[in-house]
Structures are given as structure tokens and as C-alpha cells.
Amino acid sequence: MSDATPLYDLAPLLRMLALGALIALLPLAWVVWRNRGARKSGRWQALAVLTLFLTFDLVLFGAFTRLTDSGLGCPDWPGCYGNASPLGARADIAAAQAVLPSGPVTHGKAWVEMVHRYLATSVGALITVLAVGAWWARWRERRGGGHASGAPAPRPLWPTLTLIWVCVQGAFGALTVTMKLFPAIVTLHLAGGVILLAMLAALALRQGAAPAVEALPDAAPGLRALAWVSLVLLSVQVLLGGWVSTNYAVLACTSFPTCQGSWWPEMNFSQGFTLWRPLGAMPDGQLIGFAALTAIHYTHRLFAYAVFVVLGLLALRLHRAGAGASRLQARWLAGLLALQFATGLSNVVLDWPLLAAVLHTGGAAALVLVLTWVLIAQRQGDASAAPARAAVVPGALRKADA
């Protein structure tokens, strides 16, 4: 990128927003047509599920963008050299590519980066529709004394928080470009995408988008606590994985289960976990050492063992504690853990193949979704069982008095 190119150029912003809204019209039209005979609450739920699906795709495409080194394919924001698409920036891209033929700016990388931005803008438009629709339904419910379909209107607070968060994600996306792939910013951008997925999953699940589970049985004490511990540990592991990927530390260890032929290779944790620094260097400009990359990689690997044990235990407890949806959740957890092991091992011993790396990111995101489902479904199961328990207690007291 030449020094004359500004990092921020808002000239194409309106065109970018219009293009994102146009792309969002396609899934909106599909939801309306597909659910034309359903109640409004059913259409709102279908839109929430579709938005969740598209956001999951966006996270995968974000991983593809990062792994193909396309994050700076258009080195300004929100457009590409001040244009709404790479078509208008062909001369600038060609000039940058002539200077560095295999550098960060090429025609292919520019398209990958801009498609990622188009998808992100369209997801933001769909979340805006969800938030506005929730507020509109609540206003009509209060004005008319009830929802037209007989079902309660979705609560607008959670869609509004989701909309705020997607705007925060947009800001992190801009910083990812303008701060030249600063590892801490890129990692936070990845974590923010996973958080957005969890928020959208909670939004859809609260409207009954997945089967609920029965109330936690007395024979399974601490199951919800174990689920929360699993989510916390998985969140830390996602951050560690993002730190490995953004620092390109995957190939610091190319053997398994040892690293560089040792169970405890030479590592520099101080350098590796200096968080606020540019890519590949320390704050003083010194290049980051290989021992630091080894520390980043091996920490992620060692923490993965703990995550596998805890999530495996949760899957086992869910399988034994319930039936139906609980066992379905257990099977999802077990299957995704197997996928994570296979793709993680492939990244190490097969020199980081692109498909395995993208699937590894997708598997981590899917695990977060399943854990969100577990926690919300168990809460809904307890809430639905509370009236029944309340009715049983007075009857038991009457029998005791008799």
C-alpha cells in the first residue's frame, strides 16, 4: 500500500451499506416466501435461525480470509482503494501487485477480503431487521393489548444487544485492516465473531428453535455447573487458538504428541504472550523468536487436553442424565470433539492444510453453539418443570397431614 492511500476512506460507505442491504434482501425474501403461511412469530424465528447460519458461514469465511493471507487484500476500509469493489481499484491493485507479486495485495486476495466485508454487512443488515422487528412487535403488542398471532412478541433487549455487538465487530474488522493485522486485534475479532454466534444462538433458542430438554434430574447434580466450566474453558481455548493462528505459530511444532522431538521444547513465554505488539515483532521492533512461537503453539496444545477431558465428561454426563435432546447434545459434543482432534492433528502433521484449518475454526465455533444450546435448553427445561413441582408439593403436604 502506498503512503498516499488513506487507511479510512468513507466515500464508498453508503454504496457498501446499500450492497449489504441488497444481499440481505435475498435471505429475507426466502424467509417470507418459505414461511408465508406461518405466524409472524414463526417468520421471526426462521429469520433468527437463518441469520445464525449465515453468521456461522461468515466466521468460516473469515478464517478462510485470514488463512489465505487476504486480510490486507484491500488495505483501506471500508472499501478497496476508495472504491466499493475491486473492479474500481484494478489499477491500484495491479500497481501494488507489480511491486510485490506475492505480497498482501493481489486481485484474488482483494476479492476474498471484499466478499468477506459484503457478507459481514449483509449479516449486520439482517440483525438490524431482527432488532427493529422485535421492537415493532412489542410496540404493536402493547398498543393492541396482545400479539396478533396469540404468541408473545420477542423481547427486544437481546436483539438490540446483538445489534450493538455486531457494530463492535465492525469496528474490530476496520482495526484489523488499519492496524495491519495486529495480532491482539485479529484475535479479538475472531473471539467477537464467536460471541456473536452465541448471542444469535441464544436469540433463536429463546424462541424455541431447538428441542428443549427435560429438567435436570436429581441424579445429575452439578451438570449445569459443568456446562458453564466447559464454556469458560472452551472460550479460553478459542482465544489461544486465535493467538496461534494470528501469530502463524501452527508450524512451530510439526510432530505429535511431542513437539520438536521433546515433551518440553525450548519456549519463550515472555515473548510469546506479549499481547500488545505488531505482527512478528516485539514492541521495540525486535523480531519475535522461534521459541516464542513454540510457546504459543504448545500452550494451546496443552490446554486442549484439559478442554477435551472436561467436554468429554460433559458429553458423558448428558448422555447418562437424560434422553431425547440431552443425548442429542451429547452426540454433537462427542462428534465435534472428534472433528477437533482430527483437524488439529492434521494441521500439525500435514503442514497446515487449508481445509483442515478452516474446519478447525468451524468446529470450535460449533462447540460454542452446542454449549449455548445445553445451557439455555436446561434453563428452559427447569422453568417448564417449575409449575409441575409447585403443584406436587401441596399435594404431598396434604397427604402428610392426612
C-alpha positions in Angstrom: 0.0 0.0 0.0 1.4 3.4 -0.9 1.6 6.1 1.7 -0.9 8.2 -0.3 -3.7 5.7 0.3 -5.7 6.7 3.4 -6.4 3.9 5.9 -10.0 5.1 6.3 -12.0 6.3 3.3 -15.7 6.7 4.0 -16.6 7.7 0.4 -17.8 4.2 -0.6 -19.6 3.6 2.8 -23.1 4.3 1.5 -22.5 2.1 -1.5 -21.2 -0.7 0.7 -24.2 -0.4 3.0 -26.6 -0.4 0.0 -24.9 -3.5 -1.4 -25.1 -5.3 2.0 -28.8 -4.4 2.3 -29.3 -5.8 -1.3 -27.6 -9.0 -0.4 -29.7 -9.3 2.8 -32.9 -9.0 0.7 -32.3 -12.5 -0.7 -32.5 -14.4 2.6 -35.3 -12.0 3.8 -37.3 -12.8 0.7 -36.6 -16.5 1.1 -37.8 -16.5 4.8 -41.0 -14.6 3.8 -41.8 -16.9 0.9 -40.8 -20.1 2.8 -43.0 -19.2 5.8 -45.8 -17.4 4.0 -48.4 -19.4 5.8 -46.8 -19.2 9.3 -47.5 -16.8 12.1 -45.3 -13.7 12.4 -43.5 -15.2 15.4 -42.6 -18.2 13.2 -41.2 -16.0 10.5 -39.2 -14.1 13.1 -37.8 -17.3 14.4 -36.9 -18.6 10.9 -35.1 -15.3 10.2 -33.2 -15.7 13.5 -32.1 -19.2 12.6 -31.1 -18.2 9.0 -29.1 -15.2 10.4 -27.3 -17.6 12.8 -26.5 -19.9 9.8 -25.1 -17.1 7.7 -23.1 -15.8 10.6 -21.5 -19.2 11.1 -20.7 -19.1 7.4 -19.2 -15.6 7.9 -16.9 -16.9 10.7 -15.7 -19.7 8.4 -15.1 -17.3 5.5 -13.3 -15.0 8.0 -11.0 -17.9 8.8 -10.5 -18.6 5.1 -9.6 -14.9 4.6 -7.0 -15.0 7.3 -5.5 -18.3 6.3 -5.1 -17.3 2.7 -3.4 -14.0 3.8 -6.1 -12.0 2.3 -6.7 -9.7 5.3 -4.9 -6.9 3.7 -6.1 -7.6 0.1 -7.7 -4.2 0.3 -5.5 -2.2 2.6 -8.0 0.5 3.4 -11.5 0.5 5.0 -14.4 0.1 4.3 -13.9 0.0 0.5 -11.0 -1.0 -1.7 -8.7 1.9 -2.5 -11.7 4.2 -2.1 -14.0 2.0 -4.3 -17.0 -0.2 -3.3 -15.4 -3.2 -5.1 -12.1 -4.3 -6.5 -13.4 -3.6 -10.0 -12.9 0.1 -9.5 -9.5 -0.5 -7.9 -7.9 -2.6 -10.6 -5.2 -0.1 -11.4 -4.2 0.4 -7.7 -4.2 -3.4 -7.1 -2.1 -4.0 -10.2 0.4 -1.4 -9.2 0.7 -2.9 -5.7 1.0 -6.4 -7.1 3.7 -5.3 -9.6 5.8 -4.1 -6.6 5.2 -7.3 -4.6 3.8 -10.1 -6.8 3.3 -12.5 -3.8 2.5 -9.7 -1.3 -0.7 -9.0 0.6 -2.4 -7.1 -2.3 -3.4 -9.2 -5.3 -6.6 -9.2 -7.3 -7.6 -12.6 -5.8 -6.9 -11.5 -2.3 -8.8 -8.3 -2.8 -11.9 -10.2 -3.9 -11.7 -12.5 -0.9 -11.4 -9.6 1.5 -14.2 -7.6 -0.1 -16.6 -10.6 -0.2 -15.9 -11.1 3.5 -16.9 -7.4 4.1 -20.0 -7.8 1.9 -21.1 -10.8 3.9 -20.5 -9.0 7.2 -22.5 -6.0 6.0 -25.4 -8.3 5.0 -25.4 -10.1 8.3 -25.5 -6.7 10.1 -28.5 -5.8 8.0 -30.3 -9.0 9.0 -29.6 -8.4 12.7 -30.9 -4.8 12.3 -34.1 -6.3 10.8 -34.4 -8.7 13.8 -33.9 -5.8 16.3 -36.3 -3.5 14.6 -38.9 -6.3 14.1 -38.7 -7.2 17.8 -39.3 -3.6 18.9 -42.1 -3.2 16.3 -43.8 -6.4 17.5 -43.5 -5.3 21.1 -45.0 -1.9 20.3 -47.9 -3.5 18.5 -48.5 -5.9 21.3 -48.7 -3.1 23.9 -50.8 -0.9 21.7 -53.3 -3.7 20.8 -53.3 -5.5 24.1 -51.8 -8.7 22.6 -49.9 -10.2 19.8 -51.9 -10.7 16.6 -50.8 -14.3 16.4 -51.6 -15.1 20.0 -47.9 -15.7 20.8 -45.9 -13.2 22.9 -43.7 -10.8 20.9 -40.0 -11.5 21.1 -38.3 -9.4 23.8 -36.3 -6.6 22.1 -33.5 -6.3 24.6 -31.5 -9.3 23.3 -31.8 -8.4 19.6 -30.7 -4.9 20.5 -27.7 -6.1 22.4 -26.8 -8.3 19.4 -27.1 -5.4 17.0 -24.8 -3.3 19.3 -22.3 -6.2 19.3 -22.3 -6.6 15.6 -21.4 -2.9 15.3 -18.5 -3.5 17.7 -17.4 -6.4 15.5 -17.5 -4.0 12.5 -15.1 -1.7 14.4 -12.7 -4.6 15.1 -12.9 -5.5 11.4 -11.8 -2.0 10.5 -9.0 -2.1 13.0 -7.8 -5.4 11.7 -7.1 -3.7 8.4 -5.9 -0.3 9.5 -3.6 -1.8 12.2 -2.0 -4.2 9.7 -3.2 -7.5 11.2 -2.1 -6.6 14.8 -2.3 -10.0 16.5 -4.3 -8.8 19.5 -6.9 -7.1 17.3 -7.2 -10.1 15.0 -7.7 -12.5 17.9 -10.3 -10.2 19.5 -12.1 -10.0 16.1 -12.2 -13.8 15.9 -13.4 -14.0 19.5 -16.0 -11.4 18.8 -17.4 -13.4 15.9 -17.8 -16.5 18.2 -19.5 -14.3 20.8 -21.9 -13.0 18.1 -22.7 -16.6 17.2 -23.5 -17.5 20.8 -25.8 -14.4 21.1 -27.6 -15.3 17.9 -28.0 -18.9 19.1 -29.4 -17.7 22.4 -31.8 -15.4 20.4 -33.0 -18.3 18.3 -33.2 -20.8 21.1 -35.3 -18.5 23.3 -37.9 -18.6 20.5 -37.9 -22.4 20.5 -35.6 -23.0 17.5 -34.4 -26.3 19.0 -35.9 -29.0 21.2 -35.7 -28.3 24.9 -34.6 -30.9 27.4 -36.2 -32.2 30.5 -35.4 -30.6 33.8 -32.1 -31.7 35.4 -32.7 -34.9 37.3 -31.7 -35.2 40.9 -29.3 -38.0 39.8 -27.2 -35.4 37.9 -26.1 -32.8 40.4 -23.7 -30.2 39.1 -24.4 -30.8 35.4 -25.2 -27.1 34.7 -22.1 -26.0 36.6 -20.0 -28.5 34.5 -21.5 -26.9 31.3 -20.5 -23.4 32.5 -17.0 -24.6 33.3 -16.9 -26.2 29.8 -17.9 -23.0 28.2 -15.3 -20.9 30.1 -12.5 -23.4 29.3 -13.6 -23.5 25.6 -13.6 -19.7 25.4 -10.0 -19.6 26.7 -9.0 -22.2 24.2 -10.6 -20.2 21.4 -8.6 -17.2 22.4 -5.4 -19.4 22.5 -6.2 -20.9 19.1 -6.8 -17.4 17.6 -3.4 -16.3 19.1 -1.7 -19.4 17.4 -3.3 -18.6 14.1 -2.7 -14.8 14.1 0.9 -15.3 15.0 1.3 -18.1 12.4 2.6 -20.4 15.1 0.9 -23.6 13.9 4.1 -25.0 12.3 6.2 -24.3 15.4 5.5 -28.0 16.3 5.3 -30.5 13.4 5.1 -33.7 15.5 2.6 -35.2 17.8 2.3 -35.8 20.8 5.8 -34.4 21.3 7.0 -31.0 19.9 10.3 -30.8 18.1 11.1 -34.3 19.4 10.7 -33.2 23.0 7.9 -33.2 25.7 9.1 -29.8 26.8 10.8 -27.9 23.9 12.6 -24.6 24.3 10.0 -21.9 24.8 9.9 -18.2 25.5 6.6 -17.4 27.2 7.5 -13.8 27.8 7.9 -13.0 24.1 5.1 -15.3 23.0 2.5 -13.8 25.3 3.4 -10.1 25.0 0.0 -9.2 23.8 0.3 -5.6 22.5 2.8 -5.8 19.7 2.8 -5.8 15.9 2.8 -9.0 13.8 6.1 -10.9 14.0 7.9 -8.4 16.2 8.2 -7.1 19.8 7.2 -3.6 20.8 10.8 -2.5 20.5 11.0 -3.7 16.9 12.9 -6.9 17.7 11.8 -9.9 15.7 9.9 -12.5 17.7 11.9 -15.7 18.2 11.1 -19.2 17.2 11.0 -20.2 20.9 8.2 -17.7 21.4 6.2 -19.3 18.6 6.8 -22.6 20.1 5.4 -21.4 23.5 2.3 -20.1 21.7 1.7 -23.4 20.0 2.4 -25.7 22.9 0.3 -23.7 25.3 -2.7 -24.1 23.0 -1.9 -27.9 22.7 -1.6 -28.5 26.4 -4.7 -26.5 27.3 -6.6 -28.6 24.6 -6.0 -31.7 26.7 -7.9 -30.1 29.7 -10.7 -29.0 27.4 -11.1 -32.4 25.8 -11.3 -34.0 29.3 -14.0 -31.6 30.6 -16.1 -31.6 27.4 -15.9 -35.3 27.2 -17.1 -35.6 30.8 -19.9 -33.2 30.0 -20.9 -35.4 27.0 -20.9 -38.5 29.1 -23.0 -36.8 31.9 -25.5 -35.5 29.4 -25.9 -39.0 27.8 -26.4 -40.6 31.2 -28.6 -37.9 32.7 -31.3 -37.5 30.2 -33.0 -38.7 27.0 -34.0 -37.2 23.7 -32.5 -33.7 23.3 -29.9 -34.3 26.1 -28.5 -37.3 24.3 -28.5 -35.5 21.0 -26.4 -32.7 22.6 -24.1 -35.4 23.9 -23.6 -36.9 20.5 -23.0 -33.4 19.0 -20.3 -32.8 21.6 -18.6 -36.1 21.0 -18.7 -35.7 17.3 -17.3 -32.2 17.4 -14.5 -33.2 19.8 -13.5 -36.0 17.3 -13.5 -33.4 14.5 -11.4 -31.0 16.5 -8.8 -33.7 17.3 -8.6 -34.8 13.6 -8.3 -31.3 12.2 -5.9 -30.2 14.9 -3.7 -33.2 14.3 -3.9 -32.6 10.5 -2.7 -29.0 11.0 0.4 -30.2 12.8 1.5 -33.3 10.8 0.2 -32.3 7.3 1.7 -28.7 7.3 -1.5 -26.8 8.0 -3.8 -27.7 5.1 -6.3 -25.0 4.4 -9.4 -27.2 4.6 -8.4 -28.7 8.0 -7.6 -25.2 9.3 -10.9 -23.8 8.3 -12.8 -26.8 9.7 -10.8 -26.5 13.0 -12.2 -22.9 13.4 -15.7 -24.1 12.4 -15.5 -27.0 14.9 -14.6 -24.6 17.8 -17.5 -22.3 16.8 -19.9 -25.2 16.6 -18.8 -26.4 20.1 -19.7 -22.9 21.5 -23.1 -23.2 19.8 -23.8 -26.6 21.3 -22.8 -25.4 24.8 -25.1 -22.4 24.4 -27.8 -24.8 23.5 -27.1 -27.0 26.5 -27.3 -24.1 28.9 -30.4 -22.4 27.5 -32.3 -25.7 27.0 -31.6 -26.8 30.5 -32.8 -23.5 31.9 -35.9 -23.7 29.8 -36.4 -27.3 31.0 -36.2 -26.2 34.6 -38.6 -23.3 34.0 -41.2 -25.6 32.4 -40.9 -28.1 35.2 -41.3 -25.5 38.0 -45.1 -25.3 37.8 -45.4 -29.1 38.0 -43.1 -29.2 41.0 -45.1 -26.4 42.6 -48.3 -28.4 42.1 -46.8 -31.6 43.5 -45.6 -30.1 46.8 -49.1 -29.0 48.1 -50.4 -32.5 47.3 -47.6 -34.2 49.2 -48.3 -31.9 52.2 -52.0 -32.8 52.2 -51.1 -36.5 52.2 -48.7 -35.9 55.0 -51.4 -34.1 57.1 -53.8 -36.9 56.5 
